[in-house]
Every structure is written in C-alpha cells, then in structure tokens.
Amino acid sequence: MSEPDETGSNRPSLDGAYNLQTPEDNLRLYSDWADTYDQGFAHRTGYRSPKVIADAYLAAGGGWPLLDAGCGTGLVAEHLPAHATIDGLDLSPEMLETARAKGRYRNLIEADLTGELPLQDAQYFGLVSAGTFTHGHVGPEALHELMRVLKPGAACALSGNAAFFAKANFKATFDALAAAGVISTPDFTKERIYDASGEPPPGHADDIGLVVVFTRL
C-alpha cells in the first residue's frame, strides 16, 4: 500500500488514494494498480521511500526474519540483501501477486493492518514499512498490533507522509509506547518522498516523508 501517483482522471491517482475511506476502497484501487504500479508510479516518479527505509533498517542493525508491513509490490525488499528472510503483508491480493513474482519473500500474507493480524507473538526480528502510514491508508492504531509480533531487540524502520503523521498524532502513540517500555525512544528524520530527477505527481514534488527508527524492547 505505497503512495501512488496522479496519472489521469480515469486511473488510480495519488489524491484518490489519499481520500480512501474503507478497506474495500483500498482493495478496488490497488486491484487496478498492481500490474503497472512499479513502472507507472515508483520508477517514473522517483519514489524514494522504499530504498530510504531499506537503508535505515540495515543501518539500525536489523536482522531476519523481517516483516514488511504494507509491502505492496515488494519495493522495499528489492533494496535488501538477497539472503534476507522477509515476510510481506498487505491488504491487496493483486499487489501481493506482483510481489510474489519477484521471488524476494519467504511468505506473503493477505491481511488488514487495521485489525488483528494472523501472526504469532514475537516471531520477527525486525519490521519495515514504506508509505503505508499515510492519508487514506493506515493510522497509528496499527502500531500496537505490529509490536506484538516482534521479538525483543527487533529493529524497526517505518515511513509515512509527514503531514499525515502530524494530523493523526502518531507522536502520541510513539510516546506512549516508549513510556510503557515497549519501544526505545524513536529517532525521527525527514526525507523527500520523490527524487527531483523523477517526475513527481503534480502538486507533490515537495512532499515530505517522516522516517521513524526504533527498537522493540
């Protein structure tokens, strides 16, 4: 469930994705998007978040197995080592099929991040997510369930739209998790979502993403 672009009034668009209201809306949009998402959006626009998150996770000393939450077509996995053991989770079966064809995932799991996940407690040594925590997608309520499936010491690197992080008050959830001893004090870094050398969606060339790195205690 990464951030798509504005490609025309009769096609999935960034503004349309940001205005999604329900899981059913998400399923419809990404069903239409899956086959052309990588070339039509990510490569053309210079979408930086997947590589930024992969680099942040490796810099944090992340291990395996790793959960890629909201993995979409598998863009984060493309920037991780070939030997990495990665499970991907996404709401869209069509996006998961695109990811499957890349051969980078051990398991691909169709599930809704806003609900209870079909995963055991403490089974992952790390968590990554790029572009899933954004307008019309997933809010901070998903963080508690994601922490459940992580082992102590698991590294986490997440990114989302900075404006949405402020609007949805993600900081309060991160502060509460840190105060409860669930996670370390997070490190927040701002990054451009789109590379200037690409063709960012109209009106979004200067969009900023917030990268959050922390450890599951």
N, C-alpha and C positions, 0 to 999 in steps of 0.2 A: 504494500500500500504506500508506495512512494509518491512524491509530488509530481503529477503530470503537467503538461503544458497546454497552452492555448493554441489549438490547431485548426479551429474553424467552428462555426456555429452548429454544424450538424455532427460534430465529433466530440469525444470526451475532451474536456478542457480544464485548465487549472482552476478557473473561477467556478466551474461546475463541480469539481472535486472538493473545493473549499466549502461549498454550500450543501454537501451531502448531509442528510438528516438521519438516516437509518442504515443498519447493516444491509438491508435489501437494496438501498440506493447504491451502496458501495459495490455490491455484487454485480449489479447491472453495469455500472460504469467500467469496472475492471474486466468484466467479461468482454466488453467491446474493445478494450485497450490492450489486452495481453499480447496479441500477435505482433503489434507494431510499437510497443512501449519502448523497447531499448533503442531502436533506431529513430523512431519518430519523436521521442522525447529525450531520453537520457543522453544519447550521443550528440544529437543535434543542438541541444540547449547548453551543453557543457555542465550538466548536473554533477556537482562536486561531492554531495553528501556521502554517497557510498564509500568512496575512497577515503574521505576525511575520517569517517567512522572506523573503517578497517585499520587505518594508520594509528588512530587514537587507541584502539583496542590493543594492538600489538605493542605500542609504546607503554601501555599500562601493564604489560606482562601477562596478558590474557592467555588462558590455556584451553584445553579441549577435554570433553565435548563442549561445544558452544551452541547457544540458542540464538538464532537470527529471528527476531520478533517483527512481524510485518515484512517478511523477506521479499515479497513481490516476485519479480523475475530473477532474483538472485544476484543483484548488482553488487552487494557488499561482499558476497562470497568470492566474486571474481578477483577481489583485491587481497584476499587472504591466501596463506601458503597452500600449495597443492596437497600437502599432507594433513591439513586441518580436518578435524571431525566436526561437522556442522549439521545441526538440525534446523530446518526452516519452518516457520509457522506463518500462515496467512489466511485471511478470510476467503480469498478468491481462488477457486479450484483452477481457473484458467491461468492465472498468474503462476500458481504452483506448477502447472504442467510446463510452462515456459522455463521455470527454474529447473525442473527435473531434467530437461533436455541438456542442460549444461554439465550435468554429472558432478556437481560440487557438493551435494548434500547427502548425508547418510540417510536421513528421514525427512519427509515433508509432511506437515501436519496441517490439516484444514481446521481452523478454529477461530473463534471470535475473541480478540484480546480484551474486550469489554466484559467478558463473562468468566466463568470458571474454566480453567484450561485442562485438557485431558492429559496431564503430565504428572508424574510423581514428584514428591517433595525432594528438594536438594539433589537434583540429578545432573546439573550443569555446572561447569567450571567458569562459565562466562556468558555474557549477554551483550548483543549488539542490536541496534535498531536505527535505521536511517530513514527519515522522512515520514514515519508512521504517526508520530505525535505532532499532529498539525490540524489545521482547520478542517472540520467535517470528517475527521477520522477517529483518533483515539486520544482521550484525555488522561489526566493524572491518576484517575481511579484504577487504571490498569497496572500501575506500578506495584501495588501490594501483592497481587497475584503473581506477578513476574518474580518478585523477591522470594516467593515460596519455593520456586523450582530451582533456585540457585544454591550451590554449596557455599559454606563459609569460605571466604577468601576469593570468591569469584569476582573477576574484573568486569566492569560494565561500562559501555560507551554508547550513548544514545544521542540522537539529534532530532530536532524538530524546528518548526517555524518559530522564530524568536517572539514575534508578535502574539502568536497563539499561546506560547508559554506564559507570557505576561497576563494575557486575558483570562486564561484558565487557572492562573495562580499555581503553577507547578511548584514554585519555590516553597509554598506552604507544605506541600506533600513531601518534598525532599527534606525540608527542615524537620518535619515530624518523624520521618523515617530515621534521620540521623539522631534526633533526640532520643528515640526509642532504642538506639543501639543496633538498628537493623542494617544501616549502611554507614560508611565513612562520610565525612563532610565532602560534598561533591565539589568538583572543580568545573567551573563554567567558562566556556570560551565561545566567542562569536566568530562565525565563519560565513563567508558569502556562499549562498546556495548554488549560484551559477557562475561558471568561469566567464570572464569577459571575452574570451576568444570564441565562445559559442554564440548561439542565437537564443538568448533567454526569452521566455514567454513575454509578450507585450505587457508592459507595465510592471514587470517583476525583475528587471535586470539587477536591481539593488536589494533584492530580498536577502535577509539575514537569517541564518540558522544558528541555533544555540546547541553547542556540543557539551554534553554533561558526562563526566567521567568520575566513577566512584567504585568502591569495593563493597561487596556483600559481606557483612561481619558475621 
